[in-house]
Amino acid sequence: PKRMVPFSFPLSKCALWDPVPMGDVIGAHITYYRNPKLSLVEKTLRLAYRHAKQNEKKSFSCFLLGTLAVDEDGEGITLTIDRFDPGREV
């Protein structure tokens, strides 16, 4: 609740909707209505670990890629991370 901020959109000359707030404030956090689960493929974790050990820098950038799916019962979501991308040094 302390970190939640209202949505804001860039200023424009023509508005497609009335910007005046209507109704009660609701939370839009992903865990507010769903039970999240994280699934990580072991091979992906091992690749990331090997890359981190071989990297000479203390911190580096990389990407973990995956899919987000709603469970069959509609009560939860599952984030499956199955790919590792070390990125580019640009």
C-alpha positions in Angstrom: 0.0 0.0 0.0 2.8 2.5 0.7 4.5 1.8 -2.6 1.3 1.9 -4.7 1.0 5.0 -6.9 -1.9 6.0 -9.2 -1.7 5.4 -12.9 -0.6 8.4 -14.9 -0.6 8.9 -18.6 1.4 11.4 -20.7 -0.2 14.7 -21.5 -1.9 15.0 -24.9 -3.9 17.6 -26.8 -6.8 15.2 -27.2 -8.1 12.9 -24.5 -10.0 9.8 -25.4 -11.6 9.5 -21.9 -12.6 11.7 -19.0 -9.6 11.8 -16.7 -11.6 12.6 -13.6 -11.3 9.7 -11.1 -14.6 7.8 -10.5 -15.4 5.2 -7.8 -13.3 3.7 -5.1 -9.6 3.0 -5.3 -8.6 -0.6 -6.1 -5.3 -2.4 -5.9 -3.8 -3.6 -9.1 -0.9 -5.6 -7.7 -0.5 -9.1 -9.2 -0.7 -10.8 -5.8 -3.9 -9.0 -4.7 -6.2 -11.4 -6.4 -4.0 -14.3 -7.4 -1.6 -16.8 -5.7 1.7 -16.5 -7.5 4.0 -19.5 -8.1 7.5 -19.4 -9.6 8.9 -22.3 -11.6 12.6 -22.3 -12.7 14.1 -24.8 -15.0 17.3 -26.3 -13.5 19.3 -26.0 -16.8 18.5 -22.3 -16.9 19.7 -21.8 -13.4 22.9 -23.7 -14.1 23.6 -21.6 -17.2 23.1 -18.3 -15.2 25.3 -19.6 -12.4 28.1 -20.6 -14.8 27.9 -17.3 -16.5 28.1 -15.4 -13.2 31.1 -17.4 -12.1 32.9 -16.8 -15.4 32.2 -13.1 -15.4 35.0 -10.9 -14.1 32.8 -8.1 -12.9 31.1 -8.1 -9.5 27.7 -7.2 -11.1 26.5 -7.9 -14.6 23.3 -7.7 -16.6 21.4 -10.7 -18.0 17.8 -11.7 -18.9 15.7 -14.6 -17.6 12.9 -15.2 -20.0 9.7 -17.3 -19.5 6.0 -17.4 -19.6 3.2 -16.2 -17.3 0.1 -18.4 -17.2 -3.2 -18.4 -15.2 -3.8 -21.7 -13.5 -6.8 -23.8 -14.7 -8.8 -23.1 -11.6 -8.3 -19.3 -12.1 -7.0 -18.8 -8.6 -3.3 -18.6 -9.2 -0.7 -17.6 -11.7 2.5 -19.4 -12.6 5.7 -17.8 -13.9 7.9 -20.4 -15.6 11.4 -19.2 -16.3 13.0 -21.5 -18.9 15.5 -19.4 -20.8 18.7 -17.5 -20.0 20.2 -14.7 -22.1 23.5 -13.2 -21.0 22.8 -10.0 -23.0 25.4 -7.9 -24.8 28.2 -5.8 -23.4 27.2 -2.6 -25.4 
